[in-house]
Structures are given as structure tokens and as C-alpha cells.
């Protein structure tokens, strides 16, 4: 019996599909990988237990469920692209993109090296070292009480395969010289698994967006001064609303994070801003003399040790800022640049109403 051409083509396509699936799963979990279950562990941030989590051990290394860890750390806005096996998570300040089986992830506009994330029982897992690189934390398993300990923000970084001092310094918004000085290094040679101290706070600041000058389309047909005041008036409507890391516009008007708040109030006045504060900082033009409606950017020293942009607010024109604060929700901070906390963490301001 002779098979028809269509039947043969279908068989070939089926065989190719099976081979591709086999290759994909072989990349996601090492050949002959030994997976060991670990009892449910308490997970503590800076010594305080905040939740429980179920680690596993793959070939001797502790791995944590990625989605659960993301939510524990405030990355509540989660998307998954099934076609590429890519997760995208954000806490409102930073967008992290990670592909299953991949050794490179994207954090904001920078690429970082990580140990490959793995599937196990339809759950995505990341090693503790990879999680540290992704979320700017230091994670370790404490055997004496069976807990997962998180130092946040990280005081140290574990070198990943492919890292150089230059890539590490770029990701932490510092210099190679400062990184070497903090670790008493006399050469540029580093090794995978080596622990490096992150330079002091005054050596880590994300200032790259100052040089980025991208106009924002303005669809509001009114005088610029009226538009600035329109943004402030819109922002005041939400005073008292609560805060949620990674909030979406669907959570409004009851819940915001800092950048979903600015995104909404500008959107209501004809200006489309990107979703997260780091991307918003890449728009507009750097200014030193502020006007109402200018965006103010800050680092968040309580969460990030890599100097990244961690917060955005709207200047009100009288020395004050209206913003969605993690501690107070939508509120007004008076004399923001002389405020002990915000003044210390201020980075720069950008003007998008032009």
C-alpha cells in the first residue's frame, strides 16, 4: 500500500514537532537531572517571616517557584508568553523578562546573566543565585531551621556565568573602579559563584535616562499651562487611594503603584506614558528648574541596592510632589527636595509636557 503525499507530509510534521518538544524540554531540565523535594520552608525578608514556600533541589542547587517568589517580592503584575516560554513581571518600577531555559534575562533596559530557569511538574523554578540577580536580593537556605532567607536590598551579588566586572557594574549603576575598590580587587578576574560586595549607596545611581531625550506625543489641544494644571487636578482626585506593588490600571481608582498613578493622570490629559517608572524616565527632557507637571524620579534605598529608579511622582509647582507612596498611598509630600527621605534619594526630573 502506497501512502499519499499528504499523509507522508503530516507524519513528517508530527515527527519534527516531537523532536522540537523533546529538544525544548531537554534544555529546560538537565539530562539525568536529580530533583529532590524539600519540606515547606518559611521565607523571611531581613529576618521577618512573611510567607511559606516550597523549594526543590535540582542537581544539588536549591530552586524556588518563580511566580510565588515574584509575588512575595511585590512583582504582582505577571504575564506569560506561552509561545516563547517567557515570563514578564513588574513591581511598578522595573520590568523583568525571563525565558524558561534561557541564560539571559532583561531587567529594565539591561541584560543580565542568570542560571537557566527550569520547569518541574508544570511549575517554573529559578535557582537562588538567579533570583538574586533578577530581583536585587541575596537569598540563601538556612539549614539549621529549614528556612529561606532573603536580604533585601542585597548587600552582595553572586557572580553568574558570563559576567564580567563591566556587566556587573553596569547592572548596579556603578563603575568598575568602585566595584573593585569595594571588593579589594587588584585584577579584573572573577569566577562563577564568587560573592561581590555591592558598592555603597553614594556610588550607585541610575543616571543614564538623563541623556535620553524622547518627546512624548501630546494629544490634548489646550495651552501647556492649562494641561499642567489639568494633570495636578486629575492627580488630586485620587488622594487617599491605596498602594499595591505592580498595580494595573484595572486596580484603579482604588489601588495604584507609583507609575500606574502617573500613567493614568497623564493619560487623562492626552499624554501616553510607558507602564513603569524606569521607562517613563526615558521620555521627555531633563530639567533643573521644575514646573507643575514635571516627573520626579527617585531611587528606593529600602528595596534596591543597585541604584535603579524606584519611584516617580508629579511635581505640583509649589515645592510639593503628589505621588502614590508605598507607605501612604496617593498623598502629597511638601517641600519634597528638602524632605529627609525623598531629598536623599532624589535622582532627576524630566519634562514631558512640551
LINHU-V134078 format. One record per run of one state. SS is the DSSP state (H for helix, E for strand, C for the rest). FROM is the first residue (numbers start at 1). TO is the last residue. If there is no record, write none. Layout:
BEGIN
ss={SS,SS}
from={FROM,FROM}
to={TO,TO}
END
This chain:
BEGIN
ss={C,H,C,E,C,E,C,E,C,E,C,E,H,C,E,C,E,C,E,C,E,C,E,C,E,C,E,H,C,E,C,E,C,E,C,H,C,H,C,E,C,H,C,H,C,E,C,E,C,H,C,E,C,H,C,E,C,H,C,E,C,H,C,E,C,E,C,E,C,E,C,E,C,H,C,H,E,C}
from={1,5,29,35,38,41,46,48,54,56,59,61,66,73,77,82,86,91,95,100,104,108,110,114,118,121,123,128,136,138,143,147,152,156,159,165,172,176,183,195,198,201,204,208,212,214,215,218,219,224,237,242,244,249,252,255,257,258,268,271,272,277,281,284,288,295,300,309,316,321,326,329,334,336,339,340,346,352}
to={4,28,34,37,40,45,47,53,55,58,60,65,72,76,81,85,90,94,99,103,107,109,113,117,120,122,127,135,137,142,146,151,155,158,164,171,175,182,194,197,200,203,207,211,213,214,217,218,223,236,241,243,248,251,254,256,257,267,270,271,276,280,283,287,294,299,308,315,320,325,328,333,335,338,339,345,351,354}
END
